[in-house]
């Protein structure tokens, strides 16, 4: 099989946001090239195609992605260009030129594995299936994650912000909804924290297989975690299937531009007094999300930062 390769020129400032946008569109196999110097720990953890030993940031980043030969590349490129144009209003995305080429079938789908290694978020060990737990880590909470090429691992600041907020609010009778569940890491960690059940939704059908494989690796039964495919923002079928006023916690680790229309919908799925945890928010978009949360009748509980990313946590008021 041949693949169509697209190499997008952007800025180091925007590379995280652009990468997240591509993943949200369902694009798999992203490669990042830049001249950002990395720490030794980052070199072990980052799964990027080019990993420079030294360098001075010149502000330029290249993000390559692949589409199968029979994919509707014109539609996908139109979606990418539209998102890039909208992105320009809040971040310097650079030239945003896209070079197209074709490549033979190679094992790029699995090449990222050499860069993804076990790591800790506080006292939680996140480990892929191809590595063994070290003796010194056997006392930690352990979650096995094989993210594939399209879904998160917990390595990114936005996911870690969500993990810490979940741990703060999960109790033994918590029901949780994870919008944009991807690999299932947040819903599974909520269960490990003691939650009663998790439901995940995602736009990408691959999320079902990815989550089910990770559930199996973590000994989580199907009656504890259900995954649904569809857009909860405007799909009434998914809204009805998810259920109304059914969740103690809703978590959404998605870009700010999606959180704005999502938030007034999510209010209908939260129980009274329920907690809404958001992340995926670049600093410049913090106030936009905070205002959307308030406009939906939720009360902001906390705003947390890690790196250039933000998490906004809010609570639904109780009636009476």
N, C-alpha and C positions, 0 to 999 in steps of 0.2 A: 504494500500500500504506500502511496505517496501522500505527503502532507503539504498543505499550504502554510508557509511560515510568514509571519508578519512581525516586523521589527519597528517598534514605536519609539520615537525620540521624544523624551520629556526631560524633566529636571529631577535632581535628587530630592528637592523639596516635595515634589508631588508623587514620587515613585510609590510610596505606600498607598496613597489614595487611588492612584491609577490601577495598581495591582488589585486592590479590593474591588474596584469597579469592574474590572475584567472578570474576576471570580463571580461577582454578583450576576453578570451576564451569562454565566455558565461556561466560560472559557477555561480550558484545562491546560496544564503544562506550561506555566509561566516561567520565563527565565529573566533575571535581572542582571544588567551589567552597569556598574558605576565605579567611580574611583574613591568611594568613601573608605577611609581607613577603618579596619575592624579590630576589635579586641580578640584575644585568643579564644575566649568563651564564645563570642559571636561567630568566629570561624568554624567552631565545632557545631554550632546550632543552626546557622543559616543555611537553607537549601536554595542556593542560587547557582546559576550556571558558571559564572566567572567570579572567582574569589581572589582579588588582588592581595598580595602580601603587604604591599605598601602603596601609598598614593596620597595625593592631595586632591580634595574634592574640587572638581572643575565645574560643578553645578549641573553636569549633564548625566542623564541616565537613559539606558535603552532597555525597553521591556519587550521581549519576544514572546509570541504566543502562536499556537498551532491550531489549524482547523483541518478536518479530514477533507479529502479531495472532493467528495460529493456533498459537503456542507454548503448551506446557502451563505457563501462568504459575503455577498453584496449586502444582504440584510444585516449580518453581524457587523460588518464594517460601518454601516450606516448607524447602527446602535452605538458602536464605540465612539464614532465621531460626534454624535449628538451628546453623549455623556461628557466627552472631553470639552466640548464647547460650553456646556453648563458649568463645568468645573472651573473654567477660567474666571468666573465671577468671585471665587474665593481662594484660589491658589494659583501661583505661577506655574503653569503646566508646560511652558516652553513652546517649542515649534509644533509638537504633536504631529510631525510627519510620520508616515507609515510606509516602509519599504516591504514589498512582497517578493517572496522567492518560493521555490519548491524544494522539498527534501525527501529523500528516500526514507522508508520505514526504518527507524532506528529505535533504540530502547530509551528514548528521552523520557518516556512515561515513568520509568523506574530509576532514572539517573539521580533524581533528587534524594534517594534513600541514603546515598553516601554522605549527605550533609545533615540528615536529621538524626540526632542522637538523644538519648534520655537526658532529661533536665528536671529541675525542681521549681515549683511555684510554692514558696514558703516550705511547708513540710509535706507537700504532695509531690510524688515522683510520677512524671509522665514519661512513658517508655514505649518504644515501638516493639513489634513482635520479634524482630531480628536481633534484639539485644537482651542480655541477662541482667537481672537485678544484682547490683553489687552488694556484698555483705553489709557494708556500712549503711545501706539504704533500706534494709529489710524491715526496719521499724516504722518506716514512713507509710502514709496512705499511698497506695499504688493504683494507677489507672493506665491501662494498656490502650494506646491509640496508634492505629495505622491510618494516617489521614488521606492516603491516595494523593492525587495531584490537584484536587480542586478544593479541599477542605482544610480547616484549621487544625492546629496541633495543641494550642494553648500557649505557644511560644510568644505570640504577639501581645503587645501591651493591652490591647482592647479586650482580649479574652481573659487575661489575667485580672483586669479590673472587674470583669463579670464574676470570675471565680471567687474573688475575695468578698464581693457583695452577696453572692449566693450563700457563702459559708456563714455570713453574718445573720441572714434571715431565715434560712431553712430550718424547719423543725420536723418532728417525726410524723406529723400529719399533713405536711405541705404537699399541695398539688402544683406542678410547675408546667408552664408552657414556654417552649424555646422557639422563637420565630427566627427562621434562618438557621436551623440546627446543624447543617453541614455534617461533620463527622460524629455528632452526637455528644461531644465532650462535655458541654455544660449540663445537659439533661442527665447524663450518667454520673457526673460529679455530684449533682444535687441528690441523686439516689444514694451515693456513697456517704453524703453528709447526713442522710437519714430521711429524705423526702419519701412520701408514700408512693408517688407516681409521677411520670414525666410524659409530656406529649411534645413532639417536635413537628414543625412545618418547614418546608423548604421549596424553592422553585425548581431545583435540579432533581430529577428522578434518581440520579446516582446517590443521593443522600440516603435513600432507603437501604441500599446495599451496604454503603459505608457504615451507617449507624448499626445495622444488624450485625455486621461482622465485628464491630467494636463491642457491641453488647455481648456477643458470644465470648469474646476474649476476656471480658470482665465478669462473666458469670451472671449477667443480668437477663432475666426472663422477659418474654414478650408481653406478659401482662403488666409489667412495670413501666414499659416505654413504648409508646406508639408513635410512628412517623407518618405524616401525611404530606402529599405533594400538592401544592397550589398556592395561590397568592391570597393570603388572608385579608389583604387590604380591600380587594374588590370582588372576591369570589364568594358569593353567598353560600355555595355548597360547602366550602371549606369552613366558613364561619360557623355554619350550623353543626358541622361534624365536630369541630373543636369544642363547641359548647359555650353557653353564655353564663357569665358570673360564676365560672367554674374553677378559677385558679387563684391560689394564694400568692403566687409569684408568676409574673411574665418577664422573661428576659429576651432582649433583642440586641444582638451584637451586629449592627447593620450600619451602613453609612447614614449620615445625618439627613440627607435628602430623601431617604426612605423612611426614617423615623418620623418625619413631620407628618406625612399622610397616614402613617401606621398608628400613631399614638391615639387619635380620637376613636379609632376602631378598637384598639386594645382595651380601652376603658370598659367596653361592653363584655369583655371576657374575664375581667378581674372581679373577684369577690369584694365585698365591702371590706375596707381595711387592707386590701391586697397591695403587694409591692410590685412596682414596675422598675426593672433594671435595664438601662440602656447603655450601649457603648458603641465604638466604631466612629466616634465623634472627634474630628480634628479640632484643635483649640479654637480656630476662627469661627467654628460653627456652634460653639457651646451655647451662646445666648439664643441662637435660633431654636435649638432643641429645648432649652429651658422654657422659652416662651410657648412652644408647642405643647409642652407638658402642662403648663399652667392653663393655657387656653382650653385644654381638654378636661379641666376641673380637678386635676391631680395636684397634690401638695408636694413640692420638692423637699426631700428629706436630706439629701447630701449630693455634693458634686465632687468627684474625685479625679485626680490627674495622675498620669504616668507617662513620662516622656512628653510628646506633643499630643497625646490622646486624652479624652475625657469620658467619664462615665457619669450619667445623671440618674439618680435613684429617687423615685417618687412613691407616694402612697395614695390610694383611693379612699376618700372620706367614707365614714359610716353614716348611714341615714339616721336621722333623728338626733 
